[in-house]
Amino acid sequence: MSGSCDDSMEVSSDSFWEIGNYKRAVKRVDDGNRLCSDLMNCLHERARIEKAYAQQLTEWGKRWRQLIEKGPQYGSLERAWVALCTEAEKVSELHMEVKAALMAEDYEKLKNWQRDSYHKQMIGGFKETKEAEDGFRKAQKPWAKRLKEVETMKKTYHSACKEEKLATSRETNSKLESNNNPEAQKKLQEKVEKCQQEVQKTKERYEKSLEELNKVTPQYMENMEQVFEQWQQFEDKRICFFKELFLEVKQHLDLSSNHRFQTIYHTLEDTISATDAEEDLKLFRFSHGPGMPMNWPQFEEWSIDLNRTLSRRETRKKPSEGVTLTGISQTGSDQPVQPTKTSSSVSSSNDKSADWSDEDASGNPFSANGNGNPFEDEPSSPVVSVPVRALYDYEGQEQDELSFKAGDELIKIGEEDDQGWCKGRLKDGTTGLYPANYVEDIQ
């Protein structure tokens, strides 16, 4: 059936059997291809969600593991807390596997099925759509031709009936007129008879065309059924494939059926259940409480070897003995010579925490024989604020020293002392000492 025939026939109902209403069955072929693309987008979006969730779990577990390890929690309760972080990391791995399965298996399987089931044409559209359109058009063409004839006969018959009624009305009106002309009356009567004959003739043609249409209707229905069933089977393949694919997606998403997922939570439960308050309290007692060993003071005889022994803190306070830096990371063969750190380079907070020496009272800065007043403020140094950049890695070994990497930027807030140390401030606000020859000024 030609396209002009489709356009000229007015669809009088929503029935499939009406001319052109097969197009909804044809459109279902295009809709199937679209649904494949929609499902691929759906799986791709879910894969992105799985990946994002896995990354967030990993970051959460790593961050809290570090906080717990550096925090005050201890013992078996610490292990239980860390087990929560381990659970997040393990579940993160499973969700990354879900993401990989969705994209590498389900997505690719759907993509290949769509390519094999819907074949694009050079002129646009799909081969299957054209085949469906041609099949329905061919099945409908003979019946549509007969239907067009019936419509034509119907219009002719109805037009004849209208003319016959008009002629009869004119004849009746003429009879009622007082000045009735016999000749005119005769012509009107002949017109009525002629219209009645035309009505009878067109009625017979109309009935005959309907009879012929009814004869081809069973064959028309059979042909349309065959074509429709063909594309029902095509749609059946898509529905069955989607069902199979959904079951595979469910299998990938259902972590409850994964034995590794179950093991994660069995392990977590065992670790938490193993928390023992008594053992943790005992551990704290012997690590930080009354259970710790103590070197209680005892009477000691004088010995020349003992007199030569100096404590670490006393050694640090003597300006004549330097402390060699050992925590500097070597980054190249041109590493500068490490400066010697003496008491003048040590922060005042460390000096104040040093124990009293048992040496001669003359070495005590608070001694009455001392030259300085211990309560007077130290002379203020000029304010310095110079941006510098680290040339080498340095890891501080004392509490008052800074640690940085090559390339880090910091602020020099104190001039270099005699031992080659400067005072600086990192970007996070931490202040401390660092070797002056390990940085350069930023121009």
Summary of the structure (lengths in Angstrom):
residues: 443
radius of gyration: 50.4
end to end distance: 85.2
largest distance: 170.5
contacts: 1150
relative contact order: 0.08
helix: 62%
strand: 7%
